[in-house]
Amino acid sequence: MAKRICIAGAGLGGLAAALRLVKKGYDVTILEKNPNAGGRLNQIKKDGFTFDTGPSFFSMTYEFDEFARDCGITLPFKFIELDPLYTVNFLQNGKTYRIYKDISRFAAQFKDVETGFEHKMKRYLEKSRQLFEDTYHVVIKTNHGSLFDYLMALSRVNPKHLPIVFSNFWQHVSRYFSSDDARQIISLVAFFLGRTPFDTHAVYSLLSHTEFVHNGYYNVEGGMYRIVETLVEELKKGKVRFAFNTEITGYHENAGLLSDLTDHQGKNWEADAFVINADAALFRGMIFNRPAFSTEKLDRMEWTMGSLTIYLGIKGKIPQAEHHNYYLGKNYKDYAKKILINPGKLEKPYYYVNVLSKLNPGCAPPGCESIFIVCPVPHLGYKKNWDDVDLVADSIIADFSARINRNISKDIISKTVYTPVDWQNKFNLFRGSGFGLSPKMMQTGGFRPRNHDERYRNVFYAGASTIPGTGLPMVIISSKFAVERVEKYFAA
Ligand SMILES: Cc1cc2nc3c(=O)[nH]c(=O)nc-3n(C[C@H](O)[C@H](O)[C@H](O)COP(=O)(O)OP(=O)(O)OC[C@H]3O[C@@H](n4cnc5c(N)ncnc54)[C@H](O)[C@@H]3O)c2cc1C
């Protein structure tokens, strides 16, 4: 008889692990607290508009290709390459830069801003390439069994990168570029990790290699949620069972193994092994009651920023914006310093606007635009009260209107706002932190919650909260690692 696996959580990590498992002949059941699959990679359909709720682009498409190969399927969704990758608009001079993979075309915009930009960019990208190539397979794509394994892997990284260990992203970028515009644009990628360039390690500058060279940014034909829909279709073909509206709140053990997960209605879900896609730290604390992951301990860890997300259906088109657009204010450094911890002033936030209907016109009725705004804000550990949500959201909409020189507030047909409270409650994200545990050195690799349980040999973890880390491609890799562990467990 096929071994039974229960997966707690139908986020991308849970779905990808499920497909890998079912293709290997396991009998899989997915338990999800929400009424649909996808987790943060989700969708809102409202007033004739469709919105992707969280991820709006990704890099490293080759990880999805590898996943499809591993599962013996043709990838069921199509990538759309972003060109430009994104735009960055500055408040002080109104200038908008278009970020192209073609470095000469990108550099042309810095003619009067930074001398020798193209040469500097190439030098910077060469260092990013070296960092990527020297760490990707040894550190990121290795399923470290223990902290010792991880430290051994680090010791194999070329020592020439050692000096970078003592710098943050901003300091590293500042060694290559002198203008503020260039420094801000190149270091912006740190915000994609839910951090700022001032508290993100310089090692993450390897992401510049993935965005500019290997291999750019992508969306998905039909919208990001097609990833989830098509994976669910594949899983149903494999007879995977889904139990939605099923929140895991307890468990039972037997002879040193986990015997079942218990849902909020008291139903026991028995299996031979379990994959937890819910947050690996929070689940250990809240469900398994592990002292090392108590609320006090979790609060002492570093969590990424919260996300304030605004979903707008607009009458009329917005030719002034591309698919992905960043709107920066006047004081990058000061703003970055404050957003994590200072909830006081959110009237002039930095934010990101994704015009979903540019690449996927089906997301909006004819002549309309479907817009998704993300603003990094303090998580609930720093700002608990969101009574001012309308004030903050309206200030962002007003600022965006000013930047595109068109008042969109009178053309809003549909409006939905998620604060960190919503993100916390919908997906069990600790303190509403959008990207989970910060990718600081002491919370990555062997220091991150492990993908195999400390107590039960038949419990494994897949998703952004375990190794290798956050973001869609990393989650796909995590599903591979979790399934390797399941296989090893049954083979032992
Ligand atoms: C606003 C925002 C924008 C983002 N943008 C991008 C982007 O552009 N590109 C990118 O690559 N990444 C982006 N990310 C990050 C990306 O969304 C995550 O890294 C990824 O989706 C995490 O997938 P996961 O499967 O690990 O977790 P989740 O998507 O969080 O899935 C976990 C699932 O477990 C369920 N669950 C939790 N607890 C329980 C329980 N007790 N019982 C049952 N079910 C439970 C949850 O409901 C959820 O469905 C963004 C995140 C946010 C918040």
Ligand as a Chemical Component Dictionary entry (heavy atoms), coordinates in Angstrom:
data_LIG
# 
_chem_comp.id                   LIG 
_chem_comp.type                 NON-POLYMER 
_chem_comp.pdbx_formal_charge   0 
_chem_comp.three_letter_code    LIG 
# 
loop_
_chem_comp_atom.comp_id 
_chem_comp_atom.atom_id 
_chem_comp_atom.alt_atom_id 
_chem_comp_atom.type_symbol 
_chem_comp_atom.charge 
_chem_comp_atom.model_Cartn_x 
_chem_comp_atom.model_Cartn_y 
_chem_comp_atom.model_Cartn_z 
_chem_comp_atom.pdbx_ordinal 
LIG C1  C1  C 0 2.924  41.214 -0.292 1  
LIG C2  C2  C 0 3.898  40.130 -0.694 2  
LIG C3  C3  C 0 4.528  40.205 -1.918 3  
LIG C4  C4  C 0 5.410  39.206 -2.311 4  
LIG N1  N1  N 0 5.993  39.312 -3.532 5  
LIG C5  C5  C 0 6.797  38.320 -3.964 6  
LIG C6  C6  C 0 7.298  38.352 -5.295 7  
LIG O1  O1  O 0 7.006  39.276 -6.080 8  
LIG N2  N2  N 0 8.107  37.327 -5.700 9  
LIG C7  C7  C 0 8.428  36.264 -4.876 10 
LIG O2  O2  O 0 9.162  35.361 -5.303 11 
LIG N3  N3  N 0 7.958  36.223 -3.603 12 
LIG C8  C8  C 0 7.141  37.200 -3.134 13 
LIG N4  N4  N 0 6.618  37.142 -1.868 14 
LIG C9  C9  C 0 7.013  36.012 -0.992 15 
LIG C10 C10 C 0 6.222  34.752 -1.360 16 
LIG O3  O3  O 0 4.856  35.054 -1.315 17 
LIG C11 C11 C 0 6.498  33.636 -0.366 18 
LIG O4  O4  O 0 7.901  33.410 -0.228 19 
LIG C12 C12 C 0 5.859  32.319 -0.808 20 
LIG O5  O5  O 0 4.591  32.495 -1.399 21 
LIG C13 C13 C 0 5.748  31.441 0.419  22 
LIG O6  O6  O 0 5.159  30.201 0.086  23 
LIG P1  P1  P 0 5.004  29.110 1.219  24 
LIG O7  O7  O 0 4.357  27.937 0.587  25 
LIG O8  O8  O 0 6.283  28.886 1.916  26 
LIG O9  O9  O 0 4.084  29.791 2.344  27 
LIG P2  P2  P 0 2.545  30.327 2.298  28 
LIG O10 O10 O 0 2.221  30.881 0.977  29 
LIG O11 O11 O 0 2.459  31.220 3.480  30 
LIG O12 O12 O 0 1.721  29.008 2.518  31 
LIG C14 C14 C 0 1.539  28.398 3.767  32 
LIG C15 C15 C 0 0.117  27.868 3.809  33 
LIG O13 O13 O 0 -0.101 27.225 5.067  34 
LIG C16 C16 C 0 -1.397 27.552 5.530  35 
LIG N5  N5  N 0 -1.430 27.354 6.979  36 
LIG C17 C17 C 0 -0.763 28.072 7.916  37 
LIG N6  N6  N 0 -0.995 27.572 9.137  38 
LIG C18 C18 C 0 -1.829 26.511 8.962  39 
LIG C19 C19 C 0 -2.446 25.586 9.853  40 
LIG N7  N7  N 0 -2.225 25.645 11.184 41 
LIG N8  N8  N 0 -3.270 24.649 9.338  42 
LIG C20 C20 C 0 -3.498 24.563 8.003  43 
LIG N9  N9  N 0 -2.951 25.418 7.113  44 
LIG C21 C21 C 0 -2.111 26.376 7.591  45 
LIG C22 C22 C 0 -1.583 28.999 5.117  46 
LIG O14 O14 O 0 -2.942 29.370 5.087  47 
LIG C23 C23 C 0 -0.942 28.972 3.718  48 
LIG O15 O15 O 0 -1.882 28.651 2.715  49 
LIG C24 C24 C 0 5.702  38.108 -1.441 50 
LIG C25 C25 C 0 5.073  38.035 -0.205 51 
LIG C26 C26 C 0 4.166  39.024 0.168  52 
LIG C27 C27 C 0 3.470  38.908 1.486  53 
# 
loop_
_chem_comp_bond.comp_id 
_chem_comp_bond.atom_id_1 
_chem_comp_bond.atom_id_2 
_chem_comp_bond.value_order 
_chem_comp_bond.pdbx_ordinal 
LIG C1  C2  SING 1  
LIG C2  C3  SING 2  
LIG C2  C26 DOUB 3  
LIG C3  C4  DOUB 4  
LIG C4  N1  SING 5  
LIG C4  C24 SING 6  
LIG N1  C5  DOUB 7  
LIG C5  C6  SING 8  
LIG C5  C8  SING 9  
LIG C6  O1  DOUB 10 
LIG C6  N2  SING 11 
LIG N2  C7  SING 12 
LIG C7  O2  DOUB 13 
LIG C7  N3  SING 14 
LIG N3  C8  DOUB 15 
LIG C8  N4  SING 16 
LIG N4  C9  SING 17 
LIG N4  C24 SING 18 
LIG C9  C10 SING 19 
LIG C10 O3  SING 20 
LIG C10 C11 SING 21 
LIG C11 O4  SING 22 
LIG C11 C12 SING 23 
LIG C12 O5  SING 24 
LIG C12 C13 SING 25 
LIG C13 O6  SING 26 
LIG O6  P1  SING 27 
LIG P1  O7  DOUB 28 
LIG P1  O8  SING 29 
LIG P1  O9  SING 30 
LIG O9  P2  SING 31 
LIG P2  O10 DOUB 32 
LIG P2  O11 SING 33 
LIG P2  O12 SING 34 
LIG O12 C14 SING 35 
LIG C14 C15 SING 36 
LIG C15 O13 SING 37 
LIG C15 C23 SING 38 
LIG O13 C16 SING 39 
LIG C16 N5  SING 40 
LIG C16 C22 SING 41 
LIG N5  C17 SING 42 
LIG N5  C21 SING 43 
LIG C17 N6  DOUB 44 
LIG N6  C18 SING 45 
LIG C18 C19 SING 46 
LIG C18 C21 DOUB 47 
LIG C19 N7  SING 48 
LIG C19 N8  DOUB 49 
LIG N8  C20 SING 50 
LIG C20 N9  DOUB 51 
LIG N9  C21 SING 52 
LIG C22 O14 SING 53 
LIG C22 C23 SING 54 
LIG C23 O15 SING 55 
LIG C24 C25 DOUB 56 
LIG C25 C26 SING 57 
LIG C26 C27 SING 58 
# 
